[in-house]
């Protein structure tokens, strides 16, 4: 069949999708060329095959959107090819283009899946339109399939999200009954989904919250008002073992109303409530965490008693009520006597146990409406509202002393504790919370001054003797904000190297009245008042800042040492504060050192060891100050990550001409050498002391012989030559 299409019959095609492909299957090359010319359009890929075998191979290699298929082919009938396409590529459109004009051929082709039948050559002028129609059907089929797949995927994803949601997802009818709830309800509350179907939402809610739940779920927010968010307590179902139901769960419930148009015959205009939907999120753990945080913020973690802040709130409330009702309010300030002896002898672990036992006994001595609080350290306060007469406070004080007659068990031994108690009563001893607390504190110190183990009620005469301490405490609280603290540095020298290798940082207080005060004048007060943490933070910051300045100037080998109060090891954020400051200033490992006393090592050993090890992991050196003056033990040197020890100046001072060197110094030098620790001698004031210590093997020293403590600019002349200069020489 040699039929060519006249050029005038080649009509322009319609718009087609990009990348569409047509396969022409015909044994006449000239006919294939004619159809190619007829159908040629931009974006339309046309390929050819002269046999069924070639057509199958072409379709296997790359599927076609449309096949133009002749019936009379040399190897296999086109109808067989049509059946093959239906089996292997069912989405492919097929148009039969055949010279067989018999009607039964067209019928058979259509039965086997052909979309159109075009007779050649007479009907080739309509081929372009039929091809366009077939390709359009193919495009619509693909789009429909894509939409179907998308919808199916969306539904699958929706079901997955709902079924696997960490929250309860629900839907209610207009009466607040369940029409849907996801499976999360089973794991959170123990109810099966099917047993909730048709049941009221309120059946899950705690009895105390049920009335509000009925109101909300039966009438959620009006359309356009947004969802409502409410907290309810939800009941948990008992398990199959018959055990009592577990505690309720606290849920944050979101409710959204579903509204629709009222039927034409319904009474009243507007939209009607069809139901509601939303989620219920389990916030039980969050509520517990919030309660815990709130409790910790207002209570002492050791004893569980109210802390200073909560006590003051209770006191101010009691004073307001007392003013309205004309009632007296008493305040007791209690300080345990000799408590420091317990900490120093047995460690902080036993000291903490004593504080907890003491707190329990005091609580047992007061009324239900009274408040016992821990101010800090070994100081406690008691609030006594509704006193009939001032002497009533003394009655409770006597009960406390009676409890103290029973010994406490400390370190496996019995210990009889005593206390100093000061009392102040509203309104005669003060009308504000601060006045009462201050005056009760003054009365307590009056007891301390007179021999401890007693009680006193405040009187105005006590103020005279206590006023200097109160003024110093007030000034100390303001010293930091006013910038009155200064940092001095005492250089440390290496005898072998012959130059300065570091410095010990020493705080000074430039008091506006009393002048320059050394730590012994105010550190104990800082520890008593809880200001020591703020002061320590300032010292650490200033020390790191100055050391970083020296390093940038080329003195990279220098280190600084800072004394740390034993109380600092009771702070949970100690490591974070110290290591964070060192890292923030970019200091290298082993450039920053903290000095601690041996008393620190006698505290709660596991906690102290852990903090010291963490500090060492951050590259911070640990030094034992005043070594040998207290409870020296080779055991803690083995257990603790200590870098260096300092020979106390009391031993150095004993080195005088013509006398034998103290065996203690020999022992300390040997200990340092045996444990491979740095050894520093402090308080070196004479050349003889320097020579003797150097001969014994002590290389690093500090003292008045070399330099007195002074500000950073005074230390500058003693700094070693910058590293760059040393390398140049």
Buried (B, 14 or more C-beta within 10 A) or exposed (E): EEEBBEEEBBEEBEEBBEEBBBBBBBBBEEBBBBBBEBBEBEEBEBBBBBBBBBBBEBBEEEBBBBBBBBBBBEEBEBBBBBEBBBEEBEEBBBBBBBBBEEEEBBEBBBEBBBBBBBBBBEBBBBBBEBBBBBBBBBBEEEEEEEEEEEEEEEEEEEEEEBEEBEBBBBBBBBEBBBEBBBBBBBEBBBBEBEEBEEBBBBBBBBEEBBEBBBEBBBBBBEBEEEBBEBEBBBBBBEEEEEEEEEEBBBBBBBBBBBBEEEEEEEEEEEEEBEBBBBBBBBBBEEBEEEEEEEEEEBBBEBBEBBBBEBBBBBBEBBBEEBEEEEBBBBBBBBBBBBBEEBBBBBBBBBBBBBBBBBBBBBBEBBEEEBBBBBBBBBBBBBBBBBBEEBEBBBEBBEBBBEBBEEEBEBBEEEBEBEBBBBBBBBBEBBEEBEBBBBBBBBBBBBBBEEEBBBBBBBBEEBBEEBEEBBEBBEBBBEBBEEEBBBBBBBBBBBBEEEBBBBBBBBBBBBBEEEEEBEBEBBBEBBBBBBBBBEBBBBBBBBBBBBBBEBBEEBBBBBBBBBBBBBBBBBBEEBBEBBBBBBEEBEBEEEBBBBBBBBBBBBBBBEBBBEBBBBBBEBBBBBBBBBBBBBEBEEEBBEBBBBBBBBBBBBBBBBBEEEEEBBEBBEEBBEBBEEEEBBBBBBBBBBEBBBEBBBEBEBBBBBBEBBBEBBEBEBBEEBBBEBBEEEEEE
